[in-house]
């Protein structure tokens, strides 16, 4: 079992940066892939970024070049560094964990993630 807790969200202005953290429990955390998803009011949950157990990364087109996902297995934590934030980034951000899979597309589908955090709110003002 894996338990995930997100933190680091807040209210910022466009162009600012935030670093989100996803703290995980479990001795086998390093074997899981971890994804970040966000959900704005009235919209579906969308893929943001993912990192595999081997630290390969994948990003949604909307955040590529602005966001960076990383992991520190010694601390059981995955990070999402968000730079050049835009109002369109405003959403609740969730981290999730799943077993590793093959190909970029499999990490973008939320239905196969087994564990989810409670979410952290990111609000970007103009």
PLY file of the C-alpha trace (Angstrom):
ply
format ascii 1.0
element vertex 126
property float x
property float y
property float z
element edge 125
property int vertex1
property int vertex2
end_header
0.00 0.00 0.00
1.05 3.55 -0.74
-0.29 6.71 0.86
0.33 10.05 -0.82
0.12 13.58 0.56
0.50 16.66 -1.63
1.69 20.02 -0.37
3.12 23.27 -1.65
0.14 24.82 -3.39
-0.85 28.41 -2.93
-1.94 31.67 -4.47
0.58 33.27 -6.82
0.70 35.75 -9.65
1.21 34.90 -13.30
4.87 34.29 -14.00
5.63 33.11 -10.48
6.87 29.69 -9.45
5.76 26.99 -7.04
7.16 23.64 -6.06
4.67 20.95 -5.18
5.65 17.95 -3.11
4.14 14.49 -3.02
5.20 12.65 0.10
4.66 8.90 0.04
4.60 6.16 2.61
5.72 2.64 1.90
9.03 0.87 1.55
8.36 0.00 -2.10
7.66 3.57 -3.23
10.74 3.63 -5.43
9.26 0.89 -7.62
6.20 2.97 -8.56
5.69 5.48 -11.29
4.20 8.74 -10.05
2.04 11.14 -11.97
0.73 14.63 -11.37
-2.78 15.50 -12.51
-4.83 18.62 -12.10
-8.51 19.38 -12.08
-10.12 22.75 -12.53
-13.71 23.46 -11.48
-16.17 21.91 -13.88
-13.47 20.11 -15.86
-12.09 16.60 -16.04
-8.92 15.58 -14.30
-6.01 16.07 -16.70
-2.52 14.67 -16.93
0.32 17.05 -16.10
3.52 15.05 -15.71
4.81 11.62 -14.76
8.05 10.04 -13.63
8.90 6.35 -13.76
10.80 4.27 -11.27
13.82 4.81 -13.49
13.26 8.58 -13.45
12.15 8.87 -17.05
9.74 11.79 -17.39
6.75 12.72 -19.49
4.86 16.02 -19.68
1.64 17.35 -21.03
2.20 19.70 -23.95
0.71 22.57 -22.01
3.42 22.43 -19.32
6.44 21.20 -21.24
9.34 23.58 -20.77
7.74 25.17 -17.72
7.27 22.29 -15.27
9.80 19.73 -14.07
8.98 16.51 -12.26
11.61 14.81 -10.14
11.86 12.28 -7.35
13.95 11.69 -4.28
13.50 8.05 -3.36
15.52 8.42 -0.18
12.88 10.87 1.02
9.95 9.04 -0.59
9.00 12.27 -2.29
8.15 13.39 -5.81
8.31 17.05 -6.74
6.69 19.19 -9.38
8.59 22.41 -10.00
6.23 24.83 -11.72
7.72 27.91 -13.35
6.16 30.64 -15.45
2.76 29.88 -14.03
-0.30 30.96 -15.98
-3.89 31.54 -14.88
-4.80 28.46 -16.92
-2.74 26.39 -14.47
-5.22 27.14 -11.70
-6.54 23.83 -10.41
-6.30 21.28 -7.67
-3.14 19.26 -8.22
-3.08 15.58 -7.33
-0.25 13.10 -7.29
-0.87 9.45 -7.99
1.14 6.24 -8.07
0.98 3.18 -10.28
3.10 0.30 -11.45
5.43 0.94 -14.34
4.12 0.48 -17.86
5.40 0.65 -21.41
5.21 3.80 -23.47
4.41 7.42 -22.79
0.67 7.12 -23.21
0.09 4.64 -20.41
1.23 7.14 -17.79
-1.28 9.72 -18.96
-4.39 7.70 -18.17
-5.63 8.38 -14.65
-7.80 5.27 -14.41
-4.81 2.96 -14.03
-3.26 4.83 -11.11
-3.83 2.88 -7.92
-3.13 5.47 -5.25
-4.08 9.13 -5.01
-3.34 12.00 -2.70
-5.88 14.48 -1.39
-4.81 17.32 -3.67
-3.34 20.77 -3.18
-4.82 23.96 -4.57
-2.86 26.11 -6.99
-4.33 29.47 -7.90
-2.62 31.77 -10.39
-3.91 35.30 -10.69
-3.40 37.72 -13.55
0 1
1 2
2 3
3 4
4 5
5 6
6 7
7 8
8 9
9 10
10 11
11 12
12 13
13 14
14 15
15 16
16 17
17 18
18 19
19 20
20 21
21 22
22 23
23 24
24 25
25 26
26 27
27 28
28 29
29 30
30 31
31 32
32 33
33 34
34 35
35 36
36 37
37 38
38 39
39 40
40 41
41 42
42 43
43 44
44 45
45 46
46 47
47 48
48 49
49 50
50 51
51 52
52 53
53 54
54 55
55 56
56 57
57 58
58 59
59 60
60 61
61 62
62 63
63 64
64 65
65 66
66 67
67 68
68 69
69 70
70 71
71 72
72 73
73 74
74 75
75 76
76 77
77 78
78 79
79 80
80 81
81 82
82 83
83 84
84 85
85 86
86 87
87 88
88 89
89 90
90 91
91 92
92 93
93 94
94 95
95 96
96 97
97 98
98 99
99 100
100 101
101 102
102 103
103 104
104 105
105 106
106 107
107 108
108 109
109 110
110 111
111 112
112 113
113 114
114 115
115 116
116 117
117 118
118 119
119 120
120 121
121 122
122 123
123 124
124 125
